[in-house]
Each structure stands twice: as C-alpha cells, then as structure tokens.
Amino acid sequence: MADFSGRTVILTGATGGFGRAAARYFSNAGASLVLSDLHPDPLGELAEELGGKARAIAGDISEPELSERLVEAAMSGFGRLDIAVNNAGIVHDLARLPETPVKVARQIIDVDLLGVFYAMRAQLPAMEQRFRDTGETAAIVNVASVAGVVGAPMLSVYAAAKHGVVGLTKSAAIEYARRGVRVNALCPSFARTPMATEFLEKADKDRDAAEAALVQAIPMRRLAEVDEVIAGLVFLADPASSFVTGQTLQIDGGLSAA
Ligand SMILES: NC(=O)c1ccc[n+]([C@@H]2O[C@H](COP(=O)([O-])OP(=O)(O)OC[C@H]3O[C@@H](n4cnc5c(N)ncnc54)[C@H](O)[C@@H]3O)[C@@H](O)[C@H]2O)c1
C-alpha cells in the first residue's frame, strides 16, 4: 500500500463505485479526505465510517461554487491540498448520435466535462500557491474513461466529454509542469460499479448477454474489477510518480491497444 499519511485528498463522486473504494484506500493509507457527492446522507455515512479525518460536503459538481468550497474545506480543515481526484460522472443511455437528446447531451457536458474544468479551476491556484510557499508538489487525477481516448459508438456525447477531460488534463499538465502540479487522466473501461451495472441493465433485457457483447471488444474478455482501477488511480496520485504528468492511463484489458 502506498503511504499518503499527512496528505489531504479531495475526492468527488465519493459514494459511487470507484469513489468509495478510493476513499477507503486513501483513508487506510493515512490521508485526510474532503469527500463530495450529490446526496448528503450516504456521504455523511461514508465520512463517519472513515472517522475524524474525513469531511463531507454534498453538492452538484456542475455548479462551479462547489469546487471552490471543496478547496476551502481542504485548506481550512487540514491546512493543505495534496491530491484531487475528480471522479464524479454520469453516462447516457445507448443511442446513435442523432437520437441522443439535446438536453441529455448538455447534462453530460455539464457534469462530465465542465465539472472537471470547474474542479481544476479551483484546485490549481491553491496547489500552485502551496508549491510557491513550501516547495511541496501536488497531483490531480481526472477520472476520464477509455472512451476519452477511443471512440465509443452509441455513447458519442459521453466519449466527447471524456475526450474533453483528456484535453483539459494534457493542457493543464503542461501549464503546471513547472508550477508543482502533476495532472493525469485515468481511463478505465467498464468496471463493476453501480454505473456499469445500471447501464448494462438498461442496455439489454438480458444482462448477461449485454455483458458478453461488451467484453467481446476487450482482449482480456472481462470487465475490470474496481480494485484494478484503484491501483491505477493510486499510481497517478502517488508522489513517487513524480515524473508522470499529462498522461492517460488506460485500465482496459488491452481495449485501446487493438
Ligand atoms: N464504471 C465504469 O465502468 C467506468 C468506466 C470508465 C469511466 N468511468 C468513470 O468513473 C467515474 C466514476 O464512475 P463509477 O463507475 O464509480 O460510477 P458511479 O455511478 O458508481 O459513481 C459516480 C458518482 O458520481 C456522482 N455524481 C453524479 N453526478 C454528479 C454531480 N452532478 N455532482 C456530484 N456528483 C455526481 C454520483 O452520485 C455517484 O456517486 C465517472 O466519471 C465515470 O464516467 C466509469
């Protein structure tokens, strides 16, 4: 297990599949956490489970003010911000591009793309300031998707938003390369989280058939386990990965290599 003792982590989408696993990992590895998600009750329960080193702030990531509040909470509560994991996200139902409703497209862009923009807009200045004051570096991990590096038929707007996250990641990484902040994007394929489970259930009446069709495109012929995704997330967040910036890390059983 990597050592994050004394570090402070902002984590959005904290009560989802990847979020819960990441929150537990960072907490066990000694970090203090500012957790955020839409609904206060499950968020409060998670913070309670993790003990005194976790604060919970519920809100909608598509509202820019939330990201500012999360940074303020890290600074006022723990005096520092070392790592931000911008993980909150949604997916839309399978549909060809012309059949994707405009309202849905706007919502996906608001949450999946602009949510990450608002987050980094608040996080980067605080991280840079601390680097100037103390010389200590920070890391941002944006949870994109393998749909951020290859096309995703029937998920065009989701893919566009996640490609956008990769564009934000690479650009910010270059802007902040000498300002003490590493910025990388995690790009998983389908993993066993509530998002993927709900998606599969909606995609086809026969869930097993839908899963089989999905894994056909994956050289390893299976979904990712959540812990396999968290291992990549931890690698990007770990201060030991000090020369890794502007990268996408595909955790995809070989999908994007094909
Ligand atoms: N599970 C997968 O197969 C998979 C694959 C590739 C990428 N991803 C990405 O990983 C991230 C986490 O996904 P997950 O699988 O854990 O999904 P999940 O649905 O289990 O968790 C996502 C969390 O984000 C929160 N959220 C949604 N909209 C929000 C908003 N507007 N403001 C604040 N919080 C909001 C949800 O409440 C939820 O707790 C997402 O960005 C997703 O696109 C997931």
The ligand as a MOL file (V3000), in Angstrom:
LIG
                    3D

  0  0  0     0  0            999 V3000
M  V30 BEGIN CTAB
M  V30 COUNTS 44 48 0 0 0
M  V30 BEGIN ATOM
M  V30 1 N -17.7130 2.1000 -14.0030 0
M  V30 2 C -17.1790 2.1200 -15.2010 0
M  V30 3 O -17.2620 1.1420 -15.9120 0
M  V30 4 C -16.4580 3.3490 -15.6880 0
M  V30 5 C -15.6500 3.2130 -16.8150 0
M  V30 6 C -14.9590 4.3300 -17.2760 0
M  V30 7 C -15.0540 5.5220 -16.6130 0
M  V30 8 N -15.8480 5.6300 -15.5110 0 CHG=1
M  V30 9 C -15.8990 6.9240 -14.8420 0
M  V30 10 O -15.5610 6.7450 -13.4890 0
M  V30 11 C -16.1810 7.7480 -12.7030 0
M  V30 12 C -16.8730 7.1020 -11.5190 0
M  V30 13 O -17.8130 6.2040 -12.0200 0
M  V30 14 P -18.4110 4.9690 -11.1940 0
M  V30 15 O -18.3670 3.8110 -12.0920 0
M  V30 16 O -17.8260 4.8930 -9.8430 0 CHG=-1
M  V30 17 O -19.9310 5.4380 -11.1910 0
M  V30 18 P -20.9670 5.5700 -10.0170 0
M  V30 19 O -22.2650 5.9100 -10.6600 0
M  V30 20 O -20.8960 4.3760 -9.1370 0
M  V30 21 O -20.3980 6.8300 -9.2290 0
M  V30 22 C -20.4360 8.1290 -9.7610 0
M  V30 23 C -20.7130 9.0860 -8.6140 0
M  V30 24 O -20.7690 10.4220 -9.1490 0
M  V30 25 C -21.8440 11.0850 -8.5050 0
M  V30 26 N -22.3610 12.1510 -9.3380 0
M  V30 27 C -23.0750 12.0430 -10.4880 0
M  V30 28 N -23.4180 13.2520 -10.9380 0
M  V30 29 C -22.9350 14.1640 -10.0450 0
M  V30 30 C -22.9800 15.5670 -9.9590 0
M  V30 31 N -23.6230 16.3160 -10.8860 0
M  V30 32 N -22.3680 16.1680 -8.9150 0
M  V30 33 C -21.7320 15.4480 -7.9820 0
M  V30 34 N -21.6490 14.0940 -8.0090 0
M  V30 35 C -22.2440 13.4640 -9.0290 0
M  V30 36 C -22.9040 10.0130 -8.2870 0
M  V30 37 O -23.8180 10.3890 -7.2650 0
M  V30 38 C -22.0680 8.7960 -7.9530 0
M  V30 39 O -21.9040 8.5910 -6.5750 0
M  V30 40 C -17.1330 8.5050 -13.6430 0
M  V30 41 O -16.5270 9.7150 -14.0380 0
M  V30 42 C -17.2720 7.5540 -14.8150 0
M  V30 43 O -17.5740 8.2290 -16.0240 0
M  V30 44 C -16.5550 4.5660 -15.0350 0
M  V30 END ATOM
M  V30 BEGIN BOND
M  V30 1 1 1 2
M  V30 2 2 2 3
M  V30 3 1 2 4
M  V30 4 1 4 5
M  V30 5 2 4 44
M  V30 6 2 5 6
M  V30 7 1 6 7
M  V30 8 2 7 8
M  V30 9 1 8 9
M  V30 10 1 8 44
M  V30 11 1 9 10
M  V30 12 1 9 42
M  V30 13 1 10 11
M  V30 14 1 11 12
M  V30 15 1 11 40
M  V30 16 1 12 13
M  V30 17 1 13 14
M  V30 18 2 14 15
M  V30 19 1 14 16
M  V30 20 1 14 17
M  V30 21 1 17 18
M  V30 22 2 18 19
M  V30 23 1 18 20
M  V30 24 1 18 21
M  V30 25 1 21 22
M  V30 26 1 22 23
M  V30 27 1 23 24
M  V30 28 1 23 38
M  V30 29 1 24 25
M  V30 30 1 25 26
M  V30 31 1 25 36
M  V30 32 1 26 27
M  V30 33 1 26 35
M  V30 34 2 27 28
M  V30 35 1 28 29
M  V30 36 1 29 30
M  V30 37 2 29 35
M  V30 38 1 30 31
M  V30 39 2 30 32
M  V30 40 1 32 33
M  V30 41 2 33 34
M  V30 42 1 34 35
M  V30 43 1 36 37
M  V30 44 1 36 38
M  V30 45 1 38 39
M  V30 46 1 40 41
M  V30 47 1 40 42
M  V30 48 1 42 43
M  V30 END BOND
M  V30 END CTAB
M  END
